[in-house]
Amino acid sequence: MNIAVNPSDPLARTAPLYERVKTLIPAVEWPVFAKDIDAILTLKESRNAVILAHNYQTPEIFHCVADISGDSLALAREAMTVDAETIVLAGVHFMAETAKLLNPEKRVLIPDLEAGCSLASSITAEDIRGLRAKYPGVPVVTYVNTSAAVKAESDICCTSGNARKVIESLGVARVIMLPDEYLAQNIAAETGVEIITWPGRCEVHEQFTPAEIREMREAHDGLVVVAHPECPPSVVAEADFSGSTANMIDFVGRERPKKVVLVTECSMSDNVAAQYPEIDFIRPCNMCPHMKRITLPKIRRSLETMTHEVTIDPAVAARARLAVERMLEI
């Protein structure tokens, strides 16, 4: 269906972008997205802004307005290369804080202040101080899915993509790893390092079960299962591969399975399927309600009004930045 009708019409100007998502978004629905996408592209230029989008964002954001996309580690690294004056974080609040930590002189906006994270809300700075008192001398490795205040109490940060590398770099037999209990257990099984955990869990990944994986295999002959390490260890054990969202995408691109299920947030499958339309993606839809608070209209409004700006207490920021930078140096 040819949706380009007039060179001065947003529908025509966004037609090339529609080609990226035409297997996911019906042509009849595209005009709803086109107006906001066209406005956002104009606003990015006038505001000297870039949009960083996590892999869990919906396709119209991920493929049509994002300048940089990826997992938490990729966004943290790429945030430091941005020349624009303003960064709009299409993700959750801790990601916007991390972008601000690494770009203190830039304006960082998040389109919805309520875009939180069950992991980030599961632990406080006071909790870490209590753990340090209970386990003196044991290094604290903190997942980036945490607030700046929590990062400030930590020795080093990690992501699901580099957690093993970070822990092994410490050269110790025992660490405290926070706050994702399942990620810590999965990394402990890989490293042999004793890991003291915290009872934090991702509300998306904790829903998956081994029985669900087995049922999908029975229903889909030859299914390849790729799981995120925030899933329970019993689920990871049922998978053919486990890794961060970036590693999951790399696996699919490298192995090109005929049929695959990505055991993670549901928009991830949509975004990867747009890249590999020849692959059959089985899609259990466990949705992150926080990621889905970010929408095209909210991104547009964020650029129009320059809200909501993310700020961090300078004293907290200095200590939190050190923990993130230590991670990035590895």
C-alpha distance (Angstrom), angle and dihedral (degrees) to the residues before:
residue distance angle dihedral
M1 . . .
N2 3.80 . .
I3 3.79 108.4 .
A4 3.83 96.6 172.3
V5 3.79 103.9 103.4
N6 3.81 109.2 149.4
P7 3.83 131.1 15.6
S8 3.81 90.2 -134.7
D9 3.80 93.5 48.5
P10 3.85 121.2 95.9
L11 3.77 87.0 -134.2
A12 3.79 90.6 61.5
R13 3.79 95.8 41.5
T14 3.80 91.9 52.7
A15 3.82 95.4 43.9
P16 3.85 93.2 101.8
L17 3.80 89.2 53.8
Y18 3.77 91.0 51.3
E19 3.80 88.3 61.2
R20 3.81 87.8 67.0
V21 3.79 94.1 57.2
K22 3.80 104.5 25.6
T23 3.79 91.9 113.7
L24 3.81 89.4 57.3
I25 3.81 106.0 34.7
P26 3.83 120.4 50.5
A27 3.81 113.2 -125.0
V28 3.79 90.4 -122.2
E29 3.83 89.3 62.0
W30 3.80 96.7 46.1
P31 3.84 97.3 85.6
V32 3.81 88.4 64.4
F33 3.81 89.9 59.1
A34 3.80 98.2 35.1
K35 3.81 97.3 70.9
D36 3.79 93.7 53.3
I37 3.81 93.5 41.9
D38 3.80 91.8 51.0
A39 3.81 91.3 48.2
I40 3.81 92.1 47.5
L41 3.80 92.4 51.7
T42 3.80 90.0 52.3
L43 3.79 93.0 45.6
K44 3.81 92.7 49.8
E45 3.78 89.3 58.6
S46 3.80 96.3 44.8
R47 3.81 93.1 44.4
N48 3.82 94.7 42.9
A49 3.78 87.7 -125.3
V50 3.79 138.2 149.0
I51 3.78 129.2 -158.8
L52 3.81 121.5 -135.0
A53 3.81 112.3 -162.4
H54 3.78 129.4 -169.3
N55 3.80 120.8 -134.1
Y56 3.82 89.8 -107.3
Q57 3.80 94.2 64.1
T58 3.80 117.9 110.4
P59 3.84 117.9 -94.0
E60 3.81 96.5 -105.8
I61 3.81 88.2 58.7
F62 3.80 98.8 35.1
H63 3.82 97.1 46.9
C64 3.81 103.2 25.6
V65 3.82 111.9 39.0
A66 3.82 106.9 14.4
D67 3.81 117.9 105.4
I68 3.80 93.0 -171.6
S69 3.79 125.9 22.5
G70 3.77 134.9 176.3
D71 3.78 146.7 95.3
S72 3.80 125.1 -46.7
L73 3.81 93.4 -84.1
A74 3.80 93.8 48.8
L75 3.80 92.3 48.2
A76 3.81 91.0 48.7
R77 3.80 91.6 51.4
E78 3.79 96.0 42.1
A79 3.79 92.9 46.8
M80 3.80 88.2 70.1
T81 3.81 92.2 57.0
V82 3.79 96.5 54.5
D83 3.81 116.2 119.1
A84 3.80 96.6 -174.1
E85 3.78 121.2 104.1
T86 3.81 93.5 -129.1
I87 3.80 132.3 44.9
V88 3.80 119.9 -162.5
L89 3.79 110.7 -161.1
A90 3.79 113.0 -148.9
G91 3.77 95.3 -166.0
V92 3.78 136.2 58.1
H93 3.78 131.7 -41.7
F94 3.81 99.8 -96.9
M95 3.81 88.7 56.0
A96 3.79 90.8 54.0
E97 3.80 89.3 49.3
T98 3.81 90.5 51.5
A99 3.81 90.5 51.0
K100 3.81 89.0 50.9
L101 3.81 91.8 48.2
L102 3.79 90.3 55.6
N103 3.81 94.3 40.4
P104 3.81 105.4 36.7
E105 3.80 92.7 161.0
K106 3.82 94.2 54.0
R107 3.78 130.3 80.1
V108 3.81 110.4 -112.4
L109 3.79 119.2 -164.8
I110 3.79 132.0 -170.2
P111 3.81 115.6 -163.3
D112 3.82 93.9 -141.5
L113 3.80 124.0 28.3
E114 3.80 90.3 -158.2
A115 3.81 92.6 64.1
G116 3.79 95.0 111.9
C117 3.79 137.3 150.5
S118 3.80 132.8 -120.6
L119 3.80 90.2 -137.8
A120 3.79 94.3 50.3
S121 3.81 91.2 49.1
S122 3.81 92.7 49.2
I123 3.81 96.4 73.7
T124 3.81 139.8 38.6
A125 3.78 136.3 -161.7
E126 3.80 88.4 -106.4
D127 3.81 89.8 56.9
I128 3.79 90.6 57.2
R129 3.78 92.6 48.6
G130 3.80 87.4 53.5
L131 3.79 91.5 51.4
R132 3.80 91.7 49.4
A133 3.79 89.2 53.4
K134 3.81 90.6 49.6
Y135 3.82 94.7 45.0
P136 3.82 106.2 30.4
G137 3.77 115.1 -163.9
V138 3.81 95.6 12.3
P139 3.83 110.4 126.8
V140 3.79 118.1 -118.8
V141 3.81 116.9 -133.9
T142 3.78 111.2 -169.4
Y143 3.78 126.4 -163.1
V144 3.80 112.7 -126.2
N145 3.81 87.5 -120.4
T146 3.80 88.7 90.7
S147 3.79 140.0 89.0
A148 3.79 123.0 -89.1
A149 3.81 88.4 -111.1
V150 3.81 90.4 59.0
K151 3.79 92.5 45.0
A152 3.81 88.4 52.8
E153 3.81 90.2 61.5
S154 3.82 92.7 50.3
D155 3.78 134.8 89.4
I156 3.80 96.4 -141.0
C157 3.78 139.5 -9.5
C158 3.79 130.0 -131.3
T159 3.78 140.4 -174.8
S160 3.78 129.0 -144.9
G161 3.79 86.7 -100.2
N162 3.80 97.5 56.1
A163 3.84 104.3 22.0
R164 3.79 94.5 110.5
K165 3.79 92.4 47.5
V166 3.81 92.0 48.3
I167 3.80 94.2 49.5
E168 3.79 94.1 45.6
S169 3.81 90.0 49.0
L170 3.80 90.0 63.5
G171 3.80 92.0 64.4
V172 3.79 94.4 -147.2
A173 3.79 132.6 124.8
R174 3.79 96.2 -133.6
V175 3.80 134.4 38.8
I176 3.78 139.5 166.8
M177 3.82 109.7 -125.3
L178 3.80 119.3 -169.0
P179 2.95 147.8 -122.4
D180 3.84 109.1 -25.8
E181 3.79 107.7 76.7
Y182 3.81 95.3 -169.6
L183 3.80 95.4 46.6
A184 3.80 89.0 50.7
Q185 3.80 92.0 50.0
N186 3.79 92.0 48.6
I187 3.80 92.4 49.0
A188 3.82 91.3 46.4
A189 3.80 88.7 56.8
E190 3.81 89.7 53.6
T191 3.80 99.1 44.9
G192 3.79 107.8 32.4
V193 3.81 88.2 -134.0
E194 3.80 115.3 135.8
I195 3.79 106.3 -113.9
I196 3.78 124.1 -163.8
T197 3.80 105.7 -149.2
W198 3.79 138.5 -156.9
P199 3.84 122.3 -139.7
G200 3.80 95.6 -112.7
R201 3.80 120.9 131.1
C202 3.78 138.0 179.9
E203 3.78 107.5 -112.6
V204 3.81 90.0 -142.1
H205 3.79 101.5 46.8
E206 3.79 97.5 39.5
Q207 3.81 89.2 65.0
F208 3.80 94.3 68.8
T209 3.81 117.5 95.4
P210 3.83 135.3 -167.2
A211 3.81 89.4 -119.5
E212 3.80 89.9 57.2
I213 3.81 91.0 52.3
R214 3.81 91.7 49.3
E215 3.80 91.2 48.6
M216 3.81 90.8 52.7
R217 3.81 91.1 50.0
E218 3.82 90.3 51.3
A219 3.80 91.5 49.2
H220 3.81 95.6 45.4
D221 3.79 117.1 44.2
G222 3.81 113.6 -141.9
L223 3.80 93.8 13.5
V224 3.81 115.9 167.2
V225 3.81 113.1 -147.4
V226 3.81 119.4 -149.6
A227 3.82 115.3 -176.7
H228 3.78 135.6 -169.6
P229 3.84 114.4 -124.7
E230 3.80 90.7 -124.4
C231 3.82 85.0 74.9
P232 3.82 118.9 96.6
P233 3.83 113.2 -81.9
S234 3.81 89.4 -114.5
V235 3.81 89.1 59.9
V236 3.80 93.2 46.2
A237 3.81 88.2 51.5
E238 3.83 89.1 58.1
A239 3.82 92.7 51.7
D240 3.79 129.3 93.2
F241 3.81 90.8 -141.7
S242 3.79 136.8 9.0
G243 3.77 128.4 -164.3
S244 3.78 148.1 120.4
T245 3.79 118.7 -62.0
A246 3.82 89.6 -94.9
N247 3.81 91.0 49.9
M248 3.80 90.4 47.8
I249 3.81 90.5 54.1
D250 3.81 91.0 46.9
F251 3.81 90.2 50.7
V252 3.79 92.6 52.5
G253 3.80 92.1 47.3
R254 3.80 92.6 47.3
E255 3.80 100.3 42.0
R256 3.82 99.0 31.7
P257 3.82 94.8 -157.4
K258 3.78 114.8 -160.4
K259 3.79 90.9 -132.0
V260 3.80 125.9 18.7
V261 3.78 142.1 167.2
L262 3.80 121.2 -153.7
V263 3.78 106.5 -150.1
T264 3.78 97.2 -149.0
E265 3.82 141.3 72.1
C266 3.80 111.5 -20.2
S267 3.82 101.1 -121.8
M268 3.79 88.9 62.2
S269 3.80 90.7 71.4
D270 3.80 91.2 49.6
N271 3.79 92.7 52.1
V272 3.80 94.8 46.9
A273 3.81 92.3 43.1
A274 3.81 88.9 58.8
Q275 3.81 87.8 60.3
Y276 3.81 95.0 44.5
P277 3.81 108.8 32.2
E278 3.81 90.8 163.8
I279 3.83 91.1 66.1
D280 3.79 119.8 85.5
F281 3.82 107.6 -130.3
I282 3.80 117.1 -160.2
R283 3.79 105.0 -152.4
P284 3.79 123.4 -155.4
C285 3.78 100.7 -177.4
N286 3.78 111.0 -137.1
M287 3.78 100.4 160.7
C288 3.80 128.4 -158.5
P289 3.82 105.5 -134.0
H290 3.81 90.6 -160.6
M291 3.81 95.8 54.8
K292 3.78 89.2 47.2
R293 3.80 91.0 59.4
I294 3.80 85.9 76.7
T295 3.81 109.7 84.1
L296 3.80 137.4 161.8
P297 3.83 93.3 -103.5
K298 3.82 90.2 51.5
I299 3.80 92.3 48.7
R300 3.79 89.1 49.6
R301 3.79 92.0 49.2
S302 3.80 90.6 46.5
L303 3.80 90.6 57.4
E304 3.79 93.5 42.1
T305 3.81 94.1 52.1
M306 3.84 99.1 23.8
T307 3.80 91.4 -125.1
H308 2.95 148.0 176.8
E309 3.78 99.5 28.5
V310 3.80 116.8 -165.3
T311 3.80 115.7 -136.6
I312 3.80 130.4 179.5
D313 3.79 128.9 -165.0
P314 3.84 105.0 -102.0
A315 3.81 93.3 -130.3
V316 3.79 91.4 52.4
A317 3.79 92.4 41.9
A318 3.80 94.3 55.5
R319 3.80 93.0 55.4
A320 3.80 94.8 40.2
R321 3.80 91.2 48.9
L322 3.79 90.1 55.5
A323 3.82 91.8 56.0
V324 3.82 91.3 49.7
E325 3.81 93.5 45.2
R326 3.80 91.2 51.0
M327 3.80 87.5 56.4
L328 3.80 93.2 49.0
E329 3.79 91.6 50.9
I330 3.81 91.8 62.2
